[in-house]
Amino acid sequence: MSDAPQIDAELAVVGAGAAGLYVALCAAQEGASVALVSATTLAQTASYWAQGGLAAAIGPDDSAQLHELDTERAGRGLVRRSAAAVLCAEAPERVRDLERLGVNFDTDRGGALSLSLEGGHSLRRVVHSGGSATGRRLVRQLSALAAQEPLVEVLERARADTLLLADGRCVGLACDDGRSVRARAVVVCAGGAAALWARTTNPPGSLGSGMLLAHHAGARLADLEFLQFHPTAVIGVAGREGFLVTEAIRGEGARLLDADGERFVDELAPRDEVSAAIDRLLERTGARSVSLDMREVDPTLFPNVVDALAEAGIDVTTDLIPVAPAAHFMMGGITTDLHARSTLAGLYAVGESACTGLHGANRLASNSLSECFVFGGRAARAALEEPAVPREITPTAVELLGEVTQATRAALWEYAGLRRTRAGLQRLLEDPHPLARLIAACALAREESRGAHFREDHPRIDPRLDATHTIVAADGTVGFERWD
Ligand SMILES: Cc1cc2nc3c(=O)[nH]c(=O)nc-3n(C[C@H](O)[C@H](O)[C@H](O)COP(=O)(O)OP(=O)(O)OC[C@H]3O[C@@H](n4cnc5c(N)ncnc54)[C@H](O)[C@@H]3O)c2cc1C
């Protein structure tokens, strides 16, 4: 490692989605140098694919308390209240900050921010850009700023596969192209893990590599059994398999219909409820999909969804859209406090890689982009207070292990999908991929059904597990801990 090119920076950030870009820009605003490591091109981030927008209590009838209530209700007794309080109080200020950074959110005729309605929200609360092109607009603007920022060095197409440790702290990282970064702190913003499942809405890079890196370095993970399934991913349409049709379209009146053209679920219930209702219907009828009917919805509100479906031969003004649930969002991740600190000194995590406990057992729609910005700003400030790296160190390398095969992806879908059993999860414990095994261990330990985690052999919620999170220790053992 001594011969490899080495970069010295105040912060090393892994991942250039919404979380990573925002952490880097906030740190640069504080005058700090940042090395931003991105394994893929921008279009490969979940952030770029985000459609609906960011939840923030901005409307005249809204408040942080109402937003918090909806977050807690959706999270099914598992939301960490302190994390929800931070998110809901700070999200409006982060929206204003993004506007200052040049992000143009959609406005109504009077010039006020236009707010959309999504499942689980008691009122219109979701800020968006370009209709349903929010992620694309955000990532383009933030990455343009990062590229122009002299304090941010972007290491493109470099995959962090090693964390460097010295004296029990994380002091940098190394990439698969030989470059390494020494820094006061490493902030993992490497996204979620939903692409580990065979049927997913996520880009192929969402494989939980940040979680595995942190785990191998000795940080604790939490709540890996909680993987949200999005109810309306396109199925059976060539070229658009897994394409997500945003919930905001249901907020404008789109309906879910069975084979007889009848409604069977409240389309704006939280996602776990809608996905489970679809799954039960498909199981009962043997069908592959239900229909999303947006024929009555104004198509000009959602141009990118309408265009993407038109390219695949679906005219949303006359056709029904075949949809079914797909793996979408990892509620679990690297355990962090309210300043994004992991349990390993010098290692931070933000965005979908992190688990603050905010999402509980079922994320409220559009809380995740808000999370990237709220906890991203906090992470940048806290991480810059870490002590400087001593000049002379002998770091220990902790390497990322494990390629993902199609067999692993199929096994996760089969054994850790919408319905789980002890026998299936025990089979998953034998999977060659280490994260698949940890997910199985968490799902086996949680002997109840709550939010996105449904055990056929334990079909009810166990109130004794309210507010109780599943913790993966560094040695892989799984236990429980109450978080307030
Ligand atoms: C189709 C879709 C629509 C969505 N819509 C919404 C929405 O409307 N509102 C909302 O709030 N949420 C939405 N979500 C969820 C939300 O987009 C994500 O949770 C959020 O964007 C995650 O941001 P992130 O920065 O944590 O990760 P990402 O945006 O996934 O970025 C992670 C980055 O890390 C990189 N990376 C991974 N491993 C490594 C490594 N080892 N080394 C270097 N780089 C690495 C990846 O290449 C990527 O650049 C949606 C998700 C999808 C898939």
The ligand as an SDF file (V2000), in Angstrom:
LIG
                    3D

 53 58  0  0  0  0  0  0  0  0999 V2000
  -36.5910    4.1120   -8.2000 C   0  0  0  0  0  0  0  0  0  0  0  0
  -36.4540    4.7570   -6.8620 C   0  0  0  0  0  0  0  0  0  0  0  0
  -37.2640    5.8330   -6.5150 C   0  0  0  0  0  0  0  0  0  0  0  0
  -37.1470    6.4430   -5.2660 C   0  0  0  0  0  0  0  0  0  0  0  0
  -37.9050    7.5400   -4.9840 N   0  0  0  0  0  0  0  0  0  0  0  0
  -37.7140    8.1890   -3.7970 C   0  0  0  0  0  0  0  0  0  0  0  0
  -38.4000    9.4030   -3.5100 C   0  0  0  0  0  0  0  0  0  0  0  0
  -39.1620    9.9050   -4.3110 O   0  0  0  0  0  0  0  0  0  0  0  0
  -38.1850    9.9980   -2.3070 N   0  0  0  0  0  0  0  0  0  0  0  0
  -37.3210    9.4810   -1.3720 C   0  0  0  0  0  0  0  0  0  0  0  0
  -37.1610   10.0540   -0.2920 O   0  0  0  0  0  0  0  0  0  0  0  0
  -36.6440    8.3370   -1.6330 N   0  0  0  0  0  0  0  0  0  0  0  0
  -36.8150    7.7000   -2.8190 C   0  0  0  0  0  0  0  0  0  0  0  0
  -36.1090    6.5490   -3.0790 N   0  0  0  0  0  0  0  0  0  0  0  0
  -35.1040    6.1150   -2.0900 C   0  0  0  0  0  0  0  0  0  0  0  0
  -33.9280    7.0830   -2.1580 C   0  0  0  0  0  0  0  0  0  0  0  0
  -33.7030    7.4120   -3.5050 O   0  0  0  0  0  0  0  0  0  0  0  0
  -32.6790    6.4890   -1.5650 C   0  0  0  0  0  0  0  0  0  0  0  0
  -32.9240    5.9500   -0.2970 O   0  0  0  0  0  0  0  0  0  0  0  0
  -31.6170    7.5650   -1.4220 C   0  0  0  0  0  0  0  0  0  0  0  0
  -31.4740    8.2550   -2.6400 O   0  0  0  0  0  0  0  0  0  0  0  0
  -30.3080    6.9360   -1.0140 C   0  0  0  0  0  0  0  0  0  0  0  0
  -29.3120    7.8880   -1.1770 O   0  0  0  0  0  0  0  0  0  0  0  0
  -27.8240    7.5270   -0.7860 P   0  0  0  0  0  0  0  0  0  0  0  0
  -27.0220    8.7320   -1.0740 O   0  0  0  0  0  0  0  0  0  0  0  0
  -27.8300    6.9630    0.5810 O   0  0  0  0  0  0  0  0  0  0  0  0
  -27.4440    6.3200   -1.7640 O   0  0  0  0  0  0  0  0  0  0  0  0
  -27.3650    6.2240   -3.3560 P   0  0  0  0  0  0  0  0  0  0  0  0
  -28.0880    7.3320   -4.0090 O   0  0  0  0  0  0  0  0  0  0  0  0
  -27.7320    4.8390   -3.7470 O   0  0  0  0  0  0  0  0  0  0  0  0
  -25.8480    6.4280   -3.6570 O   0  0  0  0  0  0  0  0  0  0  0  0
  -24.9040    5.4590   -3.2340 C   0  0  0  0  0  0  0  0  0  0  0  0
  -23.6140    5.6640   -3.9690 C   0  0  0  0  0  0  0  0  0  0  0  0
  -22.5890    4.8770   -3.3840 O   0  0  0  0  0  0  0  0  0  0  0  0
  -21.8290    4.2760   -4.4050 C   0  0  0  0  0  0  0  0  0  0  0  0
  -21.1290    3.1360   -3.8120 N   0  0  0  0  0  0  0  0  0  0  0  0
  -21.6550    1.9930   -3.3000 C   0  0  0  0  0  0  0  0  0  0  0  0
  -20.6880    1.2170   -2.8120 N   0  0  0  0  0  0  0  0  0  0  0  0
  -19.5250    1.8860   -3.0070 C   0  0  0  0  0  0  0  0  0  0  0  0
  -18.1630    1.5960   -2.7210 C   0  0  0  0  0  0  0  0  0  0  0  0
  -17.8040    0.4600   -2.0960 N   0  0  0  0  0  0  0  0  0  0  0  0
  -17.2210    2.4940   -3.0990 N   0  0  0  0  0  0  0  0  0  0  0  0
  -17.5700    3.6640   -3.7180 C   0  0  0  0  0  0  0  0  0  0  0  0
  -18.8450    3.9820   -4.0000 N   0  0  0  0  0  0  0  0  0  0  0  0
  -19.8020    3.1030   -3.6470 C   0  0  0  0  0  0  0  0  0  0  0  0
  -22.8450    3.9640   -5.4540 C   0  0  0  0  0  0  0  0  0  0  0  0
  -22.2360    3.7770   -6.6910 O   0  0  0  0  0  0  0  0  0  0  0  0
  -23.6440    5.2580   -5.4160 C   0  0  0  0  0  0  0  0  0  0  0  0
  -22.9460    6.2610   -6.1140 O   0  0  0  0  0  0  0  0  0  0  0  0
  -36.2080    5.9380   -4.3270 C   0  0  0  0  0  0  0  0  0  0  0  0
  -35.3910    4.8560   -4.6660 C   0  0  0  0  0  0  0  0  0  0  0  0
  -35.5030    4.2800   -5.9220 C   0  0  0  0  0  0  0  0  0  0  0  0
  -34.6050    3.1320   -6.2680 C   0  0  0  0  0  0  0  0  0  0  0  0
  1  2  1  0
  2  3  1  0
  2 52  2  0
  3  4  2  0
  4  5  1  0
  4 50  1  0
  5  6  2  0
  6  7  1  0
  6 13  1  0
  7  8  2  0
  7  9  1  0
  9 10  1  0
 10 11  2  0
 10 12  1  0
 12 13  2  0
 13 14  1  0
 14 15  1  0
 14 50  1  0
 15 16  1  0
 16 17  1  0
 16 18  1  0
 18 19  1  0
 18 20  1  0
 20 21  1  0
 20 22  1  0
 22 23  1  0
 23 24  1  0
 24 25  2  0
 24 26  1  0
 24 27  1  0
 27 28  1  0
 28 29  2  0
 28 30  1  0
 28 31  1  0
 31 32  1  0
 32 33  1  0
 33 34  1  0
 33 48  1  0
 34 35  1  0
 35 36  1  0
 35 46  1  0
 36 37  1  0
 36 45  1  0
 37 38  2  0
 38 39  1  0
 39 40  1  0
 39 45  2  0
 40 41  1  0
 40 42  2  0
 42 43  1  0
 43 44  2  0
 44 45  1  0
 46 47  1  0
 46 48  1  0
 48 49  1  0
 50 51  2  0
 51 52  1  0
 52 53  1  0
M  END
$$$$
